[in-house]
Amino acid sequence: MKFSPESWSRSAGAYREASEAVSQIKIPTGTGGPTQVDGAVADALRRLSEGFERATAGLSQGLREDAENMEATGKDYAKAEDHSAELAQNAGF
């Protein structure tokens, strides 16, 4: 198996893109209409939208944090691989 820090970076980029996409999702809301039913539907959508936005904000933040962790892990693995290669070379392998 070959380690590739670039694969971690690519995956982190995909997570960042997903985070951005999730943060852009919105439920359309309105002010209602000429009937009480229209007003009730608009009110329900507004309340749903508020809860949905809180949930997607948390999801988006989690994806961003995962991306940052993946990027850091890739860099740490690259350093470890370089160090291991250096040790092996110094040992005559």
C-alpha positions in Angstrom: 0.0 0.0 0.0 1.4 3.4 -0.9 0.7 6.4 1.3 -0.3 9.6 -0.5 -0.7 12.9 1.4 -2.4 14.3 -1.7 -5.3 11.9 -1.3 -5.9 13.3 2.2 -5.8 16.8 0.8 -8.2 15.9 -2.0 -10.6 14.3 0.5 -10.3 17.4 2.7 -11.2 19.6 -0.3 -14.3 17.4 -1.0 -15.4 17.9 2.7 -14.9 21.6 2.4 -17.1 21.7 -0.8 -19.8 19.6 1.0 -19.6 22.0 4.0 -20.2 25.0 1.7 -23.0 23.3 -0.2 -24.8 22.3 3.1 -24.5 25.9 4.4 -26.3 27.2 1.3 -29.4 25.0 1.7 -32.4 27.2 2.7 -36.1 26.5 3.1 -38.1 29.1 1.3 -40.3 31.1 3.6 -42.9 33.8 2.9 -45.2 36.2 4.7 -48.4 34.2 4.0 -51.2 35.1 1.8 -54.9 36.1 1.8 -56.1 33.3 3.9 -55.5 32.0 7.4 -54.2 28.7 5.9 -51.6 30.7 3.9 -50.5 32.4 7.1 -50.3 29.2 9.0 -48.2 27.5 6.3 -45.9 30.5 6.2 -45.5 30.4 9.9 -44.8 26.7 9.9 -42.2 27.1 7.1 -40.5 29.9 9.1 -40.3 27.7 12.2 -39.1 24.7 10.2 -36.5 26.9 8.4 -35.1 28.2 11.7 -34.6 24.6 13.0 -33.3 23.4 9.7 -30.8 26.2 9.5 -29.5 25.4 13.0 -29.1 21.7 12.0 -27.4 22.5 8.7 -25.1 25.0 10.4 -23.9 22.3 12.8 -23.5 19.8 9.9 -21.5 22.4 7.9 -19.3 23.2 10.8 -18.6 19.5 11.4 -17.7 18.9 7.8 -15.3 21.9 7.9 -13.7 20.5 11.1 -13.3 17.1 9.5 -11.7 18.7 6.5 -9.2 20.5 8.7 -8.4 17.3 10.6 -7.9 15.4 7.4 -5.5 18.0 6.1 -3.6 17.9 9.3 -3.5 14.1 9.4 -2.2 14.0 5.8 0.6 16.4 6.7 1.4 14.5 9.9 1.5 11.2 8.0 3.8 12.7 5.4 6.2 13.8 8.1 6.1 10.4 9.7 6.8 8.7 6.3 9.7 11.1 5.6 11.1 10.4 9.0 10.8 6.7 8.6 12.5 6.8 5.2 15.3 8.8 6.7 15.7 6.4 9.5 15.8 3.4 7.1 18.3 5.2 4.9 20.5 5.9 7.9 20.3 2.3 9.0 21.4 1.2 5.5 18.1 -0.1 4.1 
